[in-house]
Amino acid sequence: MWLALLFPHWALDSRGAMASQKALALVVDSSLGRRHVIAASEAVARSGVQRLMELADAQLRAPDACVLERRADAESAALERLAGWAWRYSAQVHVACESNNVATTRLVFEIGASLRLFGGQRALIARIQDDLADFGYRHNAGIGDTPDMALARAHAPRRLRSQPLARLPLSCLALPSGTLASLQASGLREIGELLSLPSAMLHKRYGAELLECLDRLHGFRPHGLACYRPPQRHITRHELFGAVESVQGLAFVLRRVFIELGAVLRGAGAAIQTLKLALIHDQAPTTRLTLHLSAPSRSADHFERIAKYRLARLDLVAPVLEIGLATDQLRPVEPDQQTIERDNSAATTPENWPAVLDRLRARLGHDAVYWLHAPADHRPERASRRAEQPTDSPTPSAAPRPLWLIEPPRPAPANLRFISGPERIETGWWDEATSVRRDYFRAVDGNGRQLWVYRRLDDEAATESNADTPRYYLHGLFG
Amino acid sequence: MASLNSQPISTAEAAWQRFGVYRASHQAELLTISTGWPALDHLLPGDGYPVGAVTELLVECPGIGEVSLLLHALSNQLCTHPSRRLAIIDPPPTLNAPALIQLGIDCRHVPFIACRNDGERVWCVEQMSTAGEFVAFVVWGDTLDTTALRRLQLAAEKAACPIFVYRHLHRATERSPAALRLAVTAHLVDGRLHQRLKVVKCRGPAGARIDSLMIADGKPWRLPSEQRDLSSGMRASNEQWSEEHCDVAGSAFSTLGTR
């Protein structure tokens, strides 16, 4: 069983789905020399504007409508994204977007194998309709045993859609326009009338093409549609309906972008860990944001929350015209496992740590969350390092080390009372800048703090000659 | 293994609690974690730091041993619950990884979070409290106000783990919603280091034993030796402290500070 979706106003819907329902807008195509309307928002269509109407004509009927130029590449990119969404319902997805005939922008996919998973045909169709309504895509849907049959239903006018295939008008079939006109001139109106004619006669009069088409309609020939394959990474651009000047407005727009991304990821059974956002301005250079997630995720809500915290730290230099989105490689995810038993505590399941970590980093900055680890190095300033993720440490030596490290070391206070020492640390000679030749002591100062102080061996020669007390440096506290 | 010193609650007791009846014996069911020092456990209500509450550590001068005092308890907790984390928020200078490992802490389970202001400190504790699976939160926040401490208190209840806040000793005179307030001071007496720990405020009925502990001769956290008649001293301090804790804290503390 196949489902065909046709998008009559794709040229507009694919650009700003939310806005197209409210705003007065129409899209014109000027590739054929004259400018004619190829898509219109609902309000404009209600005022009588029809497809392929000339722009001047349309403007008479809807003088307030905002006129947009067609962008074929953006349309096909958006359709590609929609195919990613359909991947969730089916493994056989076919998309096509013919630039010369916008009425045939279509998405066809096999649903027979998915019916049980989604709880029957009615539930599945309802779900698909809900999704499309969320995206804001106006569509005509048709179901049939073969892709061509489904497409024929989708092409049919709404009132005829529940009729048997034989009762549908001939124009629903994807026939060459010459053949169609010739058939109609011979008095044929419905598909059933065409099917009842002897095939030898049809072959003789209209050529093999018509027969092939009819064979595909019945499934006697392979449908020959190219199947969609999910991409390795997700890179898209979203044109905004008007320049967005505030961070709040941007968050609103991003919500739609992320819902779409989430649908694609869910469809592909994949998750991402890095998300790059490019905010494209009119004149100022592009603002680029990178969102690192601590664990692969595909939840639109999670992306949205992270982006919100990240945007809160951002000063918009100029209004944003377009948003670019690029992900790292899509990686397969294990589906969430849930227990069969109904658990009462499930309602209050705590959020997982990666999600919280991402929120902390989004608001405080990526470097604000860190872990310490102890690389094997005798130089105290190199024996404790920050890392942006938990890192293994070798077992350190048993020599006492202070809990606090004071970087850079500063002159130690006077009146020290030494407890133990010296511990000589003399290493790093291969590196002039970080070479260490020191004697470390534990000492107590007047405030009752236990200090870790050192004396530089290089100073010793100098102090002896000056008969001065050796200089001590405070390098740590045994807090 | 038994890290939570709670007693099993009887059914009758559970019924009382459900109806919100306060009972003085309620204190026996305080959920706590051991401090790691038997003498200190003995001193505190419920025998340890309260779980699901804020504990304030008031420090005279940073670096006098206030962190190792706490990490002693937390490293035990981290060993008992290897899947949990210990979050350290805004430590003033950098902590030293080898010293943490020597204390038995697995640094992979200790995230550090650097914040710029009090609002962010409280916010990140609140965020993390939704994630669960924490041994404790340790916050450095000298300037945290009462509202912030209350929010921390709520976060502690939500996360069901203790929150420790380090503040300066002079905050002891201010009111605080913290469940437990400990003051840590250190002095050199006759050239020897004496660290002293005093309970400024603790939860529970007047039966709480308010006293101080000290480190002397390298043996940590004992009852002070100069207090000869221990029982009478405790009784005296009980009378003094069983009133409004916060208010008494100020007056009693000034004497401690000058000693």
Interface residues (C-beta under 8 A of the other chain):
Chain A: P350 E351 N352 W353 A355 V356 L357 R359 L360 R363 L364 D367 A368 V369 Y370 W371 L372 H373 A374 P380 A383 S384 R385 R386 P390 T391 D392 S393 T395 P396 S397 A398 P400 R401 P402 L403 W404 L405 I406 E407 R417 V444 G446 N447 G448 R449 Q450 L451 G476 L477 F478 G479
Chain B: E60 C61 P62 G63 I64 G65 E66 V67 S68 L71 R85 P93 T94 L95 N96 A97 P98 A99 L100 I101 Q102 L103 C107 R108 H109 V110 P111 F112 I113 A114 C115 R116 E120 W123 C124 Q127 M128 T130 A131 G132 E133 T185 A186 H187 L188 G191 L193 H194 Q195
